[in-house]
């Protein structure tokens, strides 16, 4: 049986995009393509909740940044 690996990389350019991505990953929003029975098997590295992740994200942002800056890069 062949095994495959997928690496998806996405630029996140706003705090809203970062929060939306975290809500999706932590299943705090409706995610119709995810099997709810397998959600407990998910693994997250770093934060354990959206609130914790957003606090860490905001604490690392510089005081000033360009309006078109990439604020985070999501790897899946």
C-alpha positions as CSV (number, residue, x, y, z in Angstrom):
1,X,0.0,0.0,0.0
2,X,1.4,3.4,-1.0
3,X,1.7,6.1,1.6
4,X,1.5,9.8,0.8
5,X,2.4,13.0,2.6
6,X,0.9,16.4,2.0
7,X,2.5,19.7,3.1
8,X,0.3,22.7,2.7
9,X,1.8,26.2,3.3
10,X,-0.3,29.3,3.5
11,X,0.5,33.0,4.2
12,X,-1.7,34.6,6.8
13,X,-1.7,38.4,6.4
14,X,-4.1,39.5,9.2
15,X,-4.9,38.7,12.8
16,X,-8.4,37.7,11.6
17,X,-6.9,35.2,9.2
18,X,-4.8,33.7,12.0
19,X,-7.8,33.4,14.3
20,X,-9.9,31.9,11.6
21,X,-7.2,29.3,10.9
22,X,-6.9,28.5,14.6
23,X,-10.7,28.1,15.0
24,X,-10.7,25.7,12.1
25,X,-7.8,23.7,13.4
26,X,-9.2,23.5,17.0
27,X,-12.7,22.7,15.6
28,X,-14.3,25.8,17.3
29,X,-16.2,26.5,14.1
30,X,-18.2,24.2,11.8
31,X,-15.8,22.1,9.8
32,X,-18.0,19.9,7.5
33,X,-15.0,18.1,5.9
34,X,-13.7,16.8,9.2
35,X,-14.8,13.5,10.8
36,X,-16.0,14.5,14.3
37,X,-15.2,11.0,15.7
38,X,-11.5,11.5,14.8
39,X,-11.2,15.0,16.2
40,X,-9.8,13.7,19.5
41,X,-6.9,12.1,17.6
42,X,-5.7,15.6,16.3
43,X,-2.3,16.8,17.5
44,X,-1.4,20.5,18.0
45,X,2.1,21.7,18.6
46,X,2.3,24.8,20.7
47,X,-1.0,26.3,21.9
48,X,-3.9,24.2,23.4
49,X,-6.7,26.6,22.4
50,X,-7.5,29.5,20.1
51,X,-7.3,32.0,23.0
52,X,-3.9,30.7,24.0
53,X,-2.6,30.8,20.4
54,X,-3.9,34.3,19.8
55,X,-2.3,35.6,23.0
56,X,1.0,34.1,21.9
57,X,0.6,35.5,18.4
58,X,-0.2,39.0,19.6
59,X,2.7,39.0,22.1
60,X,5.2,38.3,19.2
61,X,3.9,40.9,16.8
62,X,6.1,44.0,16.5
63,X,4.7,47.4,17.5
64,X,4.7,48.5,13.8
65,X,4.5,46.4,10.7
66,X,3.6,47.0,7.0
67,X,-0.1,46.8,6.2
68,X,0.8,44.1,3.5
69,X,3.1,42.1,5.8
70,X,2.8,38.4,6.2
71,X,2.0,38.0,9.9
72,X,2.2,34.2,10.0
73,X,2.8,31.1,7.9
74,X,0.6,28.1,8.4
75,X,2.0,24.7,7.8
76,X,-0.3,21.7,7.6
